[in-house]
Amino acid sequence: MSNYNLAVTDVDDAGVLSALVAEGDELDALVSAMDDWSVPTPASGWTIAHQMAHLAWADANALSALRTPDAFGAELKRAEAEGGGHADKAAAAGATLSRSALLDEWRAGRAELAAALRDTSWDHAFPWSMSEVTPALMTPLRLMETWAHGQDVFDAVGVTHPPTERLQHVASLGVLGRALSFAAVGLAAPAAPFRIELTTPDGRTDLTATGEDARKWLEVARVFL
């Protein structure tokens, strides 16, 4: 089993778990006020229902990996057998549920996952796709995905989704994943250190890369294998 090798802290001293809950609450406020979840989102073929089904499915997988690793292992085998379309199939299946049932499933699942992460040692290792993770890493990963899929929902309905201080945790994952990003495409990570500056939401935000190594990093950037 490989390792993501992201050097996250071994305690939640940055409040990332609270940030995960808050990000979910913000998305909840939007989707719970919407009667029609069949609206298409920027992700091709995915409606709002698909986005919410995917988040519910991913939260359930994370909870299964944490609590029942053997059952999660069986899910991984199914995913490997189905190939790259596994997540799309799961989203499509979840999207067939009624709006109220899917909303209830997502709410219950994210609350249960947050509680489980809170009650587990921050450095406890458990299996994940092609790697092992800890609550210290899984929590910002779930925050990242909640924010990213949530952004698709906000964009779908034309509602502004202002950046918040919570995005510092997403940005930190991107920075920590520099070596992983290059390794995933078969390249050696640049030996020279990078200077990274993040403008918080109370200022003007932009993404700028200076230098060939920095530009290449943006092309290959990822935090998943």
Backbone bond lengths (Angstrom), bond angles and torsions (degrees), N, CA, C in turn:
res aa  C-N    CA-C-N  psi(-1)  N-CA   C-N-CA  omega(-1)  CA-C   N-CA-C  phi
1 M - - - 1.464 - - 1.521 109.82 -
2 S 1.319 117.35 129.98 1.451 121.18 178.64 1.526 109.51 -81.11
3 N 1.325 115.51 177.83 1.451 119.69 -176.93 1.519 108.99 -135.77
4 Y 1.315 116.62 137.29 1.454 119.63 178.14 1.532 111.53 -63.93
5 N 1.346 116.24 -27.76 1.458 121.44 174.31 1.527 111.90 56.64
6 L 1.318 117.13 41.58 1.452 121.58 175.22 1.524 108.40 -99.04
7 A 1.309 116.29 120.98 1.463 121.07 -170.88 1.525 111.61 -83.03
8 V 1.325 116.55 68.17 1.459 120.56 177.44 1.521 109.40 -78.24
9 T 1.316 116.38 159.51 1.458 120.30 -178.75 1.517 110.89 -70.04
10 D 1.339 116.41 156.14 1.466 119.67 -176.62 1.523 112.69 -92.42
11 V 1.323 117.27 7.56 1.465 121.59 173.76 1.520 108.03 -138.58
12 D 1.330 115.78 156.31 1.471 119.92 -178.88 1.524 109.62 -86.69
13 D 1.333 116.16 58.11 1.459 118.54 -176.56 1.524 112.68 -77.91
14 A 1.337 117.20 -10.72 1.463 120.32 179.94 1.525 112.17 -100.35
15 G 1.327 117.75 1.66 1.454 120.66 178.21 1.509 114.12 70.57
16 V 1.335 117.34 31.33 1.458 119.55 -176.11 1.523 111.73 -68.41
17 L 1.333 118.14 -30.43 1.459 119.68 178.11 1.531 110.78 -66.76
18 S 1.315 115.98 -41.58 1.469 119.35 175.68 1.519 110.92 -63.39
19 A 1.337 116.19 -35.36 1.464 120.23 178.33 1.525 111.08 -66.12
20 L 1.342 116.79 -39.40 1.459 120.72 177.55 1.527 110.53 -61.03
21 V 1.317 116.55 -46.42 1.465 120.72 179.80 1.530 110.49 -62.30
22 A 1.326 116.09 -43.64 1.461 120.19 -178.30 1.527 111.76 -65.31
23 E 1.331 116.73 -37.77 1.468 120.15 178.74 1.527 109.97 -64.52
24 G 1.329 116.31 -41.59 1.458 119.81 176.25 1.512 112.37 -64.58
25 D 1.318 116.87 -39.48 1.464 120.68 179.28 1.523 111.27 -62.70
26 E 1.340 116.44 -39.08 1.456 119.89 -179.68 1.533 110.88 -65.33
27 L 1.329 116.18 -42.76 1.454 119.80 177.14 1.523 110.85 -66.47
28 D 1.322 116.99 -37.93 1.462 122.29 178.90 1.527 110.43 -59.10
29 A 1.326 116.09 -43.40 1.469 120.11 -179.12 1.517 111.23 -61.08
30 L 1.326 116.66 -34.03 1.460 119.96 179.58 1.522 111.38 -74.58
31 V 1.341 117.24 -53.84 1.459 119.79 -171.95 1.524 112.62 -72.94
32 S 1.328 117.51 -28.45 1.466 118.82 -179.37 1.528 111.71 -70.27
33 A 1.331 116.49 -19.52 1.460 120.35 178.54 1.522 112.25 -91.60
34 M 1.343 117.15 0.90 1.456 121.99 -177.73 1.523 110.45 -106.38
35 D 1.315 116.59 128.05 1.463 120.69 178.88 1.525 112.21 -85.06
36 D 1.319 116.78 -28.66 1.465 121.15 -174.48 1.529 110.05 -108.15
37 W 1.345 115.72 109.79 1.465 120.39 178.14 1.527 111.72 -101.15
38 S 1.335 116.52 13.21 1.462 119.76 178.93 1.526 111.88 -89.90
39 V 1.323 116.90 2.45 1.467 121.57 -179.88 1.531 109.29 -64.69
40 P 1.328 118.96 130.40 1.470 120.61 178.57 1.527 111.33 -69.29
41 T 1.314 115.69 147.83 1.460 121.70 178.10 1.532 108.60 -110.86
42 P 1.335 117.75 172.67 1.478 119.59 179.82 1.524 114.05 -59.78
43 A 1.327 118.53 -22.09 1.467 121.02 176.71 1.521 108.60 -75.67
44 S 1.327 116.84 118.49 1.465 121.79 -174.23 1.528 112.20 -54.48
45 G 1.329 115.71 125.12 1.456 121.42 176.84 1.515 114.58 83.68
46 W 1.318 117.34 -2.24 1.469 120.92 -177.18 1.523 110.30 -109.25
47 T 1.325 114.67 125.04 1.459 120.93 172.57 1.530 108.97 -89.79
48 I 1.309 115.44 -179.71 1.474 119.21 174.34 1.521 109.83 -59.43
49 A 1.326 116.96 -38.73 1.464 120.32 178.53 1.526 110.97 -60.69
50 H 1.341 117.59 -40.18 1.462 120.67 177.72 1.528 110.67 -62.12
51 Q 1.326 116.38 -43.26 1.464 120.02 -179.26 1.531 110.50 -62.15
52 M 1.318 116.82 -44.23 1.466 120.24 -178.27 1.527 110.65 -70.37
53 A 1.335 116.56 -36.58 1.463 119.90 177.51 1.520 110.62 -64.48
54 H 1.330 115.94 -39.36 1.461 119.24 179.20 1.524 110.73 -64.15
55 L 1.319 117.63 -43.53 1.466 120.44 179.18 1.527 110.59 -62.98
56 A 1.320 117.21 -41.85 1.466 120.28 178.83 1.523 110.72 -63.63
57 W 1.327 116.77 -42.34 1.465 122.50 179.49 1.526 111.17 -64.58
58 A 1.315 116.95 -44.21 1.460 120.70 -178.90 1.523 111.20 -67.14
59 D 1.327 117.29 -39.99 1.471 119.97 175.99 1.522 110.39 -61.87
60 A 1.335 116.36 -41.77 1.465 120.38 179.55 1.523 110.96 -63.96
61 N 1.323 117.10 -39.21 1.462 120.51 177.37 1.531 111.31 -63.95
62 A 1.321 116.42 -42.88 1.462 119.94 179.49 1.528 110.62 -63.09
63 L 1.322 116.61 -41.04 1.463 120.24 178.69 1.522 110.45 -66.11
64 S 1.330 117.06 -40.56 1.459 120.85 178.05 1.522 111.07 -63.62
65 A 1.331 117.01 -43.04 1.465 120.44 178.92 1.513 111.59 -61.27
66 L 1.311 116.12 -36.92 1.463 121.14 -178.40 1.520 112.16 -74.78
67 R 1.339 116.50 -41.84 1.470 120.32 -172.72 1.528 113.48 -97.38
68 T 1.317 117.27 -37.06 1.474 121.36 -175.69 1.522 109.48 -132.84
69 P 1.331 117.41 74.84 1.467 120.63 -175.75 1.525 113.88 -55.47
70 D 1.333 117.94 -35.12 1.462 119.57 -179.37 1.531 111.23 -64.80
71 A 1.312 116.33 -43.83 1.468 120.33 178.13 1.523 110.60 -64.06
72 F 1.319 116.28 -38.18 1.452 119.52 177.86 1.526 110.28 -65.82
73 G 1.332 116.74 -37.08 1.460 120.59 177.21 1.514 111.86 -59.52
74 A 1.330 116.74 -38.44 1.464 120.24 177.46 1.525 110.65 -65.73
75 E 1.323 116.98 -37.99 1.464 120.71 177.00 1.528 110.57 -64.51
76 L 1.324 117.11 -39.24 1.457 120.77 177.31 1.525 111.53 -61.27
77 K 1.328 116.23 -40.81 1.463 120.02 179.28 1.526 110.84 -63.78
78 R 1.336 116.49 -39.48 1.466 119.62 177.10 1.529 110.41 -63.51
79 A 1.326 115.42 -41.19 1.464 119.77 179.67 1.523 111.07 -63.26
80 E 1.323 116.49 -42.64 1.466 120.43 179.57 1.525 111.01 -64.48
81 A 1.331 116.36 -37.65 1.464 120.55 -179.90 1.523 111.86 -67.40
82 E 1.331 116.37 -35.16 1.464 120.79 -177.46 1.517 112.63 -85.48
83 G 1.326 117.32 -18.28 1.458 120.33 178.96 1.520 112.75 80.08
84 G 1.324 115.57 -157.89 1.457 121.71 -171.86 1.517 115.42 -64.80
85 G 1.326 118.32 -16.34 1.459 120.13 -178.06 1.516 114.59 -87.38
86 H 1.331 117.35 4.43 1.464 120.33 -175.76 1.527 111.99 -60.13
87 A 1.313 116.86 -46.56 1.473 119.90 -179.05 1.524 110.86 -64.94
88 D 1.339 117.19 -38.21 1.459 120.04 178.03 1.523 111.46 -63.26
89 K 1.339 115.96 -40.63 1.465 119.82 179.23 1.530 110.94 -64.81
90 A 1.334 115.77 -41.33 1.460 119.50 179.47 1.524 110.85 -64.54
91 A 1.331 116.56 -40.34 1.465 120.11 178.87 1.517 110.84 -65.79
92 A 1.332 116.33 -40.89 1.467 120.45 179.74 1.523 111.04 -64.38
93 A 1.328 116.20 -39.81 1.465 119.90 178.98 1.519 110.70 -65.81
94 G 1.326 116.43 -44.71 1.464 119.91 179.80 1.514 112.56 -65.12
95 A 1.340 115.96 -32.14 1.460 120.11 -178.02 1.519 112.88 -69.48
96 T 1.338 117.25 -13.66 1.467 119.55 177.72 1.522 112.43 -78.57
97 L 1.327 116.85 -13.76 1.461 119.82 177.97 1.521 110.07 -68.27
98 S 1.316 115.26 158.26 1.461 118.22 174.57 1.527 108.94 -66.02
99 R 1.316 115.53 155.41 1.462 120.12 179.64 1.512 111.35 -54.68
100 S 1.331 117.90 -45.72 1.461 120.98 -176.97 1.524 111.80 -66.73
101 A 1.339 116.96 -38.68 1.460 120.05 179.70 1.521 111.14 -67.62
102 L 1.334 116.93 -41.92 1.458 120.96 -179.99 1.520 110.75 -67.36
103 L 1.320 117.15 -40.15 1.464 120.55 177.79 1.519 110.60 -62.70
104 D 1.321 116.50 -44.10 1.472 120.02 178.46 1.528 111.29 -62.92
105 E 1.337 116.30 -41.04 1.465 120.22 -179.39 1.531 110.78 -63.92
106 W 1.329 116.12 -44.82 1.473 119.53 -179.95 1.524 111.13 -65.10
107 R 1.322 116.72 -44.91 1.465 119.88 -179.78 1.522 111.58 -60.11
108 A 1.329 116.09 -47.77 1.458 120.08 -178.32 1.526 110.95 -64.10
109 G 1.325 116.07 -42.26 1.450 120.28 -177.17 1.510 113.16 -67.02
110 R 1.322 117.18 -43.36 1.469 118.44 -178.75 1.521 111.51 -70.69
111 A 1.331 117.15 -32.31 1.457 119.74 176.34 1.524 111.11 -67.99
112 E 1.340 116.08 -41.22 1.458 119.93 179.79 1.527 110.82 -67.69
113 L 1.318 117.11 -39.14 1.460 119.86 178.78 1.519 110.44 -65.82
114 A 1.308 117.90 -44.22 1.468 120.58 179.34 1.522 110.76 -59.29
115 A 1.331 116.81 -42.14 1.459 120.53 179.32 1.520 110.93 -64.92
116 A 1.334 116.76 -41.21 1.462 120.68 -179.87 1.523 111.38 -65.55
117 L 1.329 116.97 -41.62 1.463 120.41 177.75 1.526 110.56 -64.58
118 R 1.311 115.90 -38.93 1.469 120.72 179.63 1.520 111.38 -65.30
119 D 1.322 116.87 -34.94 1.464 121.42 -174.96 1.524 113.95 -90.04
120 T 1.320 117.14 -1.63 1.463 121.63 -177.91 1.521 109.62 -105.50
121 S 1.325 115.62 142.81 1.456 119.46 176.63 1.518 109.80 -53.15
122 W 1.317 116.92 134.47 1.463 122.13 -172.75 1.526 112.16 -62.75
123 D 1.341 117.19 -22.20 1.467 119.95 -179.45 1.525 113.12 -107.00
124 H 1.341 117.36 15.03 1.465 121.31 178.90 1.527 110.02 -72.02
125 A 1.341 116.98 122.54 1.470 121.31 -178.37 1.524 110.67 -86.07
126 F 1.329 116.13 136.75 1.462 121.27 174.53 1.523 108.45 -145.46
127 P 1.344 117.86 159.58 1.468 120.53 -172.42 1.517 112.99 -71.34
128 W 1.318 114.38 150.63 1.458 121.78 172.11 1.521 106.80 -146.43
129 S 1.267 118.25 -177.35 1.458 121.18 -176.25 1.524 111.10 -62.90
130 M 1.331 115.72 113.39 1.459 123.72 177.36 1.524 113.81 64.17
131 S 1.315 118.18 14.14 1.454 118.93 -175.47 1.518 110.57 -161.96
132 E 1.320 114.95 -176.63 1.457 122.45 166.46 1.515 107.99 -116.56
133 V 1.314 115.96 147.83 1.455 121.31 177.38 1.522 108.41 -131.94
134 T 1.309 116.22 175.47 1.460 123.98 174.87 1.522 107.81 -130.39
135 P 1.334 118.76 165.62 1.463 118.54 173.24 1.528 112.86 -55.62
136 A 1.349 116.11 -31.41 1.459 119.95 179.10 1.520 112.21 -63.21
137 L 1.329 117.14 -29.03 1.462 121.35 177.33 1.519 111.99 -96.31
138 M 1.334 117.69 -39.82 1.455 120.40 -178.23 1.532 111.65 -62.03
139 T 1.320 117.17 -36.99 1.469 119.59 -176.74 1.527 112.01 -62.02
140 P 1.328 120.17 -51.84 1.466 117.64 176.19 1.518 113.42 -67.52
141 L 1.338 118.23 -27.79 1.462 119.60 174.62 1.528 110.89 -62.78
142 R 1.334 116.92 -43.36 1.460 119.76 178.36 1.529 110.88 -68.35
143 L 1.324 116.57 -35.08 1.463 119.94 175.54 1.526 110.29 -61.87
144 M 1.321 115.66 -46.13 1.462 120.45 -179.79 1.524 110.82 -57.82
145 E 1.335 116.74 -46.82 1.457 119.47 -176.31 1.527 111.55 -70.99
146 T 1.319 117.19 -37.99 1.470 120.22 177.04 1.520 110.44 -61.20
147 W 1.325 115.83 -43.29 1.463 120.11 178.42 1.531 111.12 -65.44
148 A 1.332 117.47 -46.30 1.462 120.99 -174.85 1.528 111.72 -65.60
149 H 1.338 117.36 -47.81 1.465 119.34 179.23 1.525 110.47 -71.22
150 G 1.310 115.61 -32.80 1.457 118.89 174.90 1.518 111.95 -62.41
151 Q 1.330 116.21 -37.66 1.465 119.81 178.30 1.523 110.85 -60.59
152 D 1.327 116.70 -38.71 1.465 119.72 176.47 1.526 111.28 -61.04
153 V 1.325 116.29 -38.36 1.463 119.87 179.53 1.526 110.53 -68.41
154 F 1.329 116.68 -45.01 1.464 119.86 177.45 1.524 110.80 -59.18
155 D 1.332 115.98 -43.92 1.463 119.55 179.81 1.527 111.50 -64.22
156 A 1.326 116.86 -36.71 1.462 120.89 -177.18 1.523 112.09 -61.80
157 V 1.331 116.23 -34.80 1.473 119.69 -177.04 1.524 112.35 -102.90
158 G 1.339 116.59 4.53 1.458 119.94 175.92 1.507 114.69 70.92
159 V 1.323 116.17 29.21 1.463 120.53 178.56 1.527 109.09 -102.80
160 T 1.318 116.22 132.10 1.456 120.49 179.14 1.521 110.59 -65.48
161 H 1.310 115.62 135.69 1.464 121.93 179.93 1.532 107.70 -118.73
162 P 1.320 117.25 83.42 1.466 119.86 -174.02 1.531 111.46 -61.75
163 P 1.331 117.62 140.82 1.467 120.14 176.46 1.525 110.30 -66.52
164 T 1.310 116.29 148.83 1.461 121.99 179.40 1.520 109.44 -126.48
165 E 1.323 115.52 173.25 1.458 120.51 176.96 1.533 111.53 -62.72
166 R 1.339 117.29 -17.53 1.464 119.92 179.62 1.521 112.26 -61.36
167 L 1.328 116.15 -25.36 1.458 119.58 -177.23 1.525 113.00 -68.94
168 Q 1.332 117.23 -12.18 1.465 118.38 175.87 1.521 110.64 -60.29
169 H 1.337 117.19 -32.41 1.464 120.77 179.74 1.532 111.01 -70.87
170 V 1.324 117.08 -35.95 1.461 121.12 177.04 1.526 109.45 -68.09
171 A 1.323 116.01 -44.05 1.458 120.30 178.24 1.526 111.03 -61.69
172 S 1.316 116.60 -39.62 1.464 120.30 179.65 1.522 111.08 -62.20
173 L 1.335 117.26 -39.52 1.463 120.15 176.85 1.523 110.62 -60.45
174 G 1.328 116.10 -42.73 1.452 119.54 179.70 1.522 112.24 -61.06
175 V 1.321 115.58 -40.31 1.465 120.04 179.65 1.524 110.72 -69.16
176 L 1.323 116.27 -44.88 1.463 119.93 -179.74 1.525 112.39 -64.64
177 G 1.315 116.12 -25.27 1.461 120.09 -177.46 1.517 114.62 -89.86
178 R 1.325 118.35 16.31 1.470 120.24 -177.22 1.528 111.90 -58.37
179 A 1.324 117.47 -52.03 1.465 120.09 -178.32 1.525 110.86 -63.36
180 L 1.337 116.63 -39.20 1.463 121.08 178.11 1.524 110.99 -61.82
181 S 1.319 116.71 -40.18 1.460 121.09 -178.68 1.524 111.52 -59.84
182 F 1.317 116.37 -44.96 1.461 119.76 -179.76 1.528 110.99 -71.72
183 A 1.335 116.19 -41.73 1.467 119.84 -178.69 1.519 111.60 -62.30
184 A 1.328 117.38 -35.10 1.468 121.48 -176.98 1.515 112.37 -64.71
185 V 1.338 117.43 -23.25 1.467 120.22 178.96 1.528 110.98 -110.17
186 G 1.334 115.66 16.22 1.451 120.48 174.32 1.503 115.66 77.10
187 L 1.338 117.40 24.26 1.455 121.45 -179.91 1.524 110.52 -115.02
188 A 1.304 116.00 148.25 1.462 120.45 174.27 1.527 108.99 -77.47
189 A 1.310 116.35 137.69 1.459 119.68 178.60 1.524 109.52 -68.74
190 P 1.316 118.33 141.90 1.463 120.54 177.70 1.528 110.91 -56.19
191 A 1.311 115.71 139.26 1.466 120.09 -177.67 1.522 112.22 -74.97
192 A 1.320 116.89 -31.34 1.465 120.16 -176.95 1.525 110.09 -72.42
193 P 1.331 117.53 144.35 1.473 120.49 178.25 1.525 111.02 -69.87
194 F 1.340 115.21 158.49 1.456 121.67 177.76 1.529 109.08 -107.30
195 R 1.302 116.13 147.40 1.463 120.67 169.51 1.523 107.15 -100.48
196 I 1.319 117.00 124.67 1.464 121.95 -175.97 1.518 108.96 -122.73
197 E 1.318 116.50 127.73 1.457 122.21 177.69 1.517 108.92 -122.65
198 L 1.320 116.29 133.77 1.462 121.61 179.44 1.519 109.12 -119.91
199 T 1.327 116.04 124.19 1.456 120.92 176.58 1.522 108.74 -89.74
200 T 1.321 117.21 124.12 1.458 121.48 -177.47 1.527 110.61 -74.38
201 P 1.332 117.69 165.46 1.467 120.77 -172.99 1.520 115.55 -60.47
202 D 1.315 119.13 -15.29 1.462 118.50 179.43 1.532 111.89 -83.53
203 G 1.322 116.98 1.95 1.456 121.12 176.76 1.508 110.23 -124.88
204 R 1.316 116.97 -173.22 1.461 121.03 178.87 1.523 108.76 -80.86
205 T 1.322 117.04 131.15 1.456 121.98 -175.69 1.522 110.39 -109.85
206 D 1.311 115.99 134.43 1.454 121.00 177.07 1.522 107.93 -153.82
207 L 1.325 116.14 164.16 1.457 121.81 179.37 1.520 107.42 -119.07
208 T 1.322 115.49 114.99 1.456 120.80 -176.15 1.519 109.29 -130.89
209 A 1.312 116.64 135.12 1.461 121.52 176.45 1.523 108.28 -117.27
210 T 1.306 115.62 129.78 1.456 120.98 178.79 1.524 108.88 -117.18
211 G 1.315 116.97 120.23 1.455 120.82 -178.96 1.515 111.22 103.28
212 E 1.332 116.19 150.76 1.460 121.06 -176.20 1.521 112.50 -63.10
213 D 1.348 118.11 -40.95 1.462 120.80 179.69 1.522 110.95 -62.48
214 A 1.320 116.80 -41.55 1.462 120.42 179.90 1.522 111.07 -66.31
215 R 1.337 116.27 -40.84 1.468 119.05 178.91 1.524 111.06 -65.11
216 K 1.327 116.88 -38.70 1.460 120.05 178.01 1.511 111.04 -65.16
217 W 1.322 116.72 -38.16 1.465 121.22 179.04 1.521 110.10 -59.36
218 L 1.318 117.23 -43.81 1.467 119.34 179.69 1.521 111.47 -63.48
219 E 1.323 117.42 -30.88 1.462 120.44 179.37 1.535 111.65 -69.36
220 V 1.344 117.00 -33.45 1.475 120.26 -172.73 1.523 112.18 -109.35
221 A 1.324 118.04 2.39 1.462 121.62 -171.04 1.525 112.09 -56.94
222 R 1.320 115.62 136.69 1.467 123.18 176.96 1.522 108.66 -164.22
223 V 1.329 116.56 163.45 1.463 121.06 170.88 1.527 110.66 -127.60
224 F 1.350 116.39 4.04 1.456 121.59 171.81 1.513 107.91 -114.64
225 L 1.342 116.50 149.14 1.459 119.95 174.49 1.526 109.87 -71.18
